[in-house]
Amino acid sequence: MARAVTNRRKAVTTLAAWLIGIAIFFPILWIIVLSFKTEGEAIKAPLEVLGSPWTLESYATVQERSNYLLHFTNSVIISVGSTVLGLIIAIPAAWAMAFVPGRRTKDVLMWMLSTKMLPPVGVLVPIYLIFRDFGLLDTRFGLTVVLTLINLPIIIWMLYTYFREIPGEILEAARMDGASLRNEILYVLTPMAVPGIASTLLLNIILAWNEAFWTLNLTAAKAAPLTAFIASYSSPEGLFYAKLSAASTMAIAPILVMGWFSQKQLVRGLTFGAVK
């Protein structure tokens, strides 16, 4: 009897998980479907859309109208660059908070997290003026710095959580063996926290890749990433659904592939230290 109840609960949980997964993935699937339709077919009823012929017309138009490779390159450089720069800053900061905490460490952590609650538009004007005066508008470097700063609280919080799970006695033993602070972080702490660092890296690449507010306001043409590439298909004349879907599919495809192949590492990192 108990086994039957357990099997029933397992079946219900599995079914619920599948339904939630389908509900989350359906908008992405529908965008992909619309990208293979013409503009006239894309605005029809769902069943009519599915029954209409499939075509690569929207992809061809997008390739002719926009420089996809430039936007893709900008996205890679900005997202990877901001994540690596963030890790360089966050690893020592998280080490200090995890292993040399002060009386105000928790207050500092909460303050950093509270900055994520500030609406970006609230600081847009001063940041825009600073970028204008320093010649950073529409530059990869400027956008890399901004994305590093806005995601830095998340990076530090995640690394702090992972580092807290590492026994401090191991680092003390390294110090007793004569390891310098630099060697302690690079050769003792970092290798032990590889799963956590990897998941932090992957998550922040995704966050930087999907960032739209700052990319649309601080770039124009030369440094515009794929989020700006997508936005270019929304115009005062209206939305071009098929072309917008094709552009969206081309923008999300690289990050979906990366997430698919790195899902085990991402899950491993997110559950790092959860089981002792």
C-alpha positions in Angstrom: 0.0 0.0 0.0 2.8 2.4 1.0 4.6 1.5 -2.2 1.5 2.2 -4.3 1.1 5.6 -2.7 4.8 6.4 -3.3 4.5 5.4 -6.9 1.4 7.5 -7.3 3.1 10.6 -5.8 6.1 10.0 -8.0 3.9 9.9 -11.1 2.0 13.0 -10.1 5.3 14.9 -9.4 6.7 13.8 -12.8 3.6 14.8 -14.7 3.6 18.2 -12.9 7.3 18.7 -13.8 6.6 17.9 -17.4 3.6 20.3 -17.5 5.6 23.1 -15.9 8.6 22.4 -18.3 6.3 22.5 -21.4 4.6 25.7 -20.2 8.0 27.4 -19.7 9.4 26.2 -23.0 6.3 26.8 -25.1 6.9 30.5 -25.8 10.4 29.7 -27.1 9.0 26.9 -29.2 6.3 29.2 -30.7 9.0 31.9 -31.5 10.9 29.2 -33.4 7.8 28.1 -35.3 6.9 31.7 -36.3 10.4 32.3 -37.5 9.8 29.8 -40.3 6.6 31.5 -41.5 6.0 34.6 -43.7 4.6 37.8 -42.2 1.2 37.0 -43.5 1.1 33.5 -42.0 2.6 34.6 -38.7 -0.4 36.7 -37.7 -3.0 33.9 -38.3 -4.7 31.7 -35.7 -2.3 29.1 -34.1 -3.8 26.1 -35.9 -3.5 28.0 -39.3 0.0 28.9 -38.5 1.0 25.3 -37.9 -0.7 24.2 -41.1 1.0 26.8 -43.3 4.1 26.1 -45.4 7.5 26.5 -43.7 10.0 28.9 -45.3 13.5 30.4 -44.6 12.3 33.8 -46.0 12.5 35.6 -42.7 16.0 34.3 -42.0 17.2 35.4 -45.4 15.7 38.9 -44.9 17.3 39.3 -41.5 20.7 38.2 -42.8 20.4 40.8 -45.6 19.2 43.6 -43.4 21.5 43.2 -40.4 25.1 42.2 -39.6 24.4 39.3 -37.4 28.0 38.3 -37.0 28.9 41.8 -35.6 26.1 41.6 -33.0 27.0 38.0 -32.1 30.7 39.0 -31.6 29.7 41.9 -29.5 27.5 39.7 -27.3 30.3 37.1 -26.8 32.9 39.8 -26.0 30.6 41.7 -23.6 29.1 38.8 -21.8 32.3 36.8 -21.4 34.3 39.9 -20.6 32.0 41.2 -17.9 31.7 37.8 -16.3 35.5 37.2 -16.2 36.1 40.7 -14.9 33.4 40.2 -12.3 35.0 36.9 -11.1 38.4 38.6 -10.8 36.8 41.1 -8.4 34.4 38.8 -6.7 36.6 35.9 -5.8 38.9 37.9 -3.4 35.8 39.8 -2.1 33.9 36.5 -1.4 37.0 35.0 0.2 37.3 37.9 2.6 33.6 37.8 3.6 33.6 34.0 3.9 36.8 33.4 5.8 37.7 36.8 7.4 34.2 38.1 8.3 33.8 41.4 10.1 31.0 42.7 12.2 29.4 44.4 9.2 29.9 41.6 6.7 26.2 40.6 6.6 25.2 44.2 6.4 27.5 44.7 3.4 26.1 41.6 1.7 22.5 42.8 2.2 23.4 46.3 1.0 24.9 44.8 -2.2 21.9 42.7 -2.8 19.6 45.7 -2.2 21.3 47.5 -5.1 19.6 44.9 -7.4 16.2 46.2 -6.3 17.0 49.7 -7.7 15.2 50.3 -11.0 17.9 50.8 -13.7 16.1 53.8 -15.1 16.7 55.5 -11.8 20.5 55.8 -12.5 20.3 55.9 -16.3 20.8 59.7 -16.6 24.0 60.0 -14.5 25.5 56.9 -16.1 24.7 58.1 -19.6 26.2 61.5 -18.8 29.4 59.8 -17.4 29.6 57.6 -20.5 29.2 60.6 -22.8 31.9 62.7 -21.1 34.4 59.8 -21.1 33.6 58.7 -24.6 32.3 55.3 -23.6 29.0 55.4 -25.4 28.6 52.7 -28.0 31.8 50.9 -26.9 32.3 47.3 -25.9 34.5 48.4 -23.0 31.9 50.7 -21.5 29.1 48.1 -21.7 31.4 45.4 -20.2 32.0 47.7 -17.2 28.3 48.4 -16.7 27.3 44.7 -16.9 30.1 43.8 -14.6 28.9 46.3 -12.0 25.2 45.4 -12.2 25.9 41.6 -11.9 28.7 41.9 -9.3 26.4 41.5 -6.3 25.0 38.3 -7.7 28.5 37.0 -8.4 29.8 37.8 -4.9 26.7 36.3 -3.2 26.9 33.1 -5.1 30.7 32.7 -4.5 30.3 33.6 -0.8 27.7 30.9 -0.5 30.0 28.3 -2.1 33.0 29.4 -0.2 31.2 29.1 3.1 30.9 25.3 2.5 34.6 24.9 2.2 36.2 24.0 5.6 38.4 26.9 6.8 40.9 24.4 8.3 42.1 23.5 4.8 43.1 27.2 4.2 44.7 27.4 7.6 46.8 24.3 6.8 47.9 26.0 3.6 48.9 29.1 5.5 50.9 26.9 8.0 52.7 25.4 5.0 53.8 28.8 4.0 51.2 29.6 1.3 50.9 33.3 0.5 47.4 34.9 0.3 47.6 34.8 -3.5 48.6 31.1 -3.6 45.9 30.3 -1.0 43.2 31.8 -3.3 44.6 30.6 -6.6 45.9 27.1 -5.8 43.8 26.0 -2.8 40.5 27.8 -2.7 39.7 28.1 -6.4 40.3 24.5 -7.3 38.0 23.3 -4.5 35.3 25.7 -5.6 35.4 24.9 -9.3 31.8 23.7 -9.5 30.5 26.8 -7.8 32.7 29.1 -9.8 31.7 27.4 -13.1 28.0 27.7 -12.3 28.5 31.3 -11.4 30.3 31.9 -14.6 27.6 30.3 -16.7 24.7 32.0 -14.9 26.3 35.4 -15.3 27.1 34.9 -19.0 23.4 34.2 -19.5 22.4 37.3 -17.5 24.8 39.5 -19.5 23.8 37.9 -22.8 20.1 38.7 -22.1 20.6 42.2 -20.7 18.5 44.6 -22.8 18.0 47.8 -20.9 21.6 49.0 -20.8 22.5 47.7 -24.2 19.6 49.6 -25.8 20.4 52.8 -24.0 24.2 52.8 -24.1 24.9 51.4 -27.6 23.9 52.4 -31.1 25.6 50.4 -33.9 29.3 49.5 -33.3 28.9 47.8 -29.9 25.3 46.7 -30.1 24.8 43.1 -29.0 22.1 40.7 -30.0 19.5 42.2 -27.7 19.7 45.4 -29.8 19.7 43.2 -32.9 16.3 41.9 -31.8 14.9 45.3 -30.9 15.7 46.6 -34.4 12.7 44.7 -35.7 10.3 46.7 -33.7 9.4 49.9 -35.5 6.8 52.7 -35.4 5.1 50.9 -38.3 4.5 47.9 -36.1 6.0 44.6 -35.3 7.3 42.3 -37.9 6.4 39.0 -36.2 8.1 36.6 -38.5 11.3 38.6 -38.8 11.3 39.4 -35.1 10.9 35.7 -34.3 13.8 34.8 -36.7 16.0 37.5 -35.1 15.1 36.2 -31.6 15.8 32.6 -32.6 19.2 33.6 -34.0 19.9 35.5 -30.7 18.9 32.8 -28.2 20.2 29.8 -30.2 23.8 30.1 -29.0 22.9 30.5 -25.3 20.4 27.7 -25.5 23.1 25.4 -27.0 25.6 26.5 -24.3 23.0 25.9 -21.6 22.1 22.5 -23.0 25.7 21.2 -23.0 26.6 22.7 -19.7 23.4 21.8 -17.8 25.1 19.1 -15.7 27.8 21.5 -14.6 25.3 24.2 -13.9 23.1 21.9 -11.7 26.2 20.6 -10.0 27.3 24.1 -9.2 23.9 25.3 -8.0 23.6 22.3 -5.6 27.3 22.6 -4.5 27.5 22.1 -0.7 23.8 21.3 -0.4 24.5 17.8 0.7 27.1 17.0 3.4 
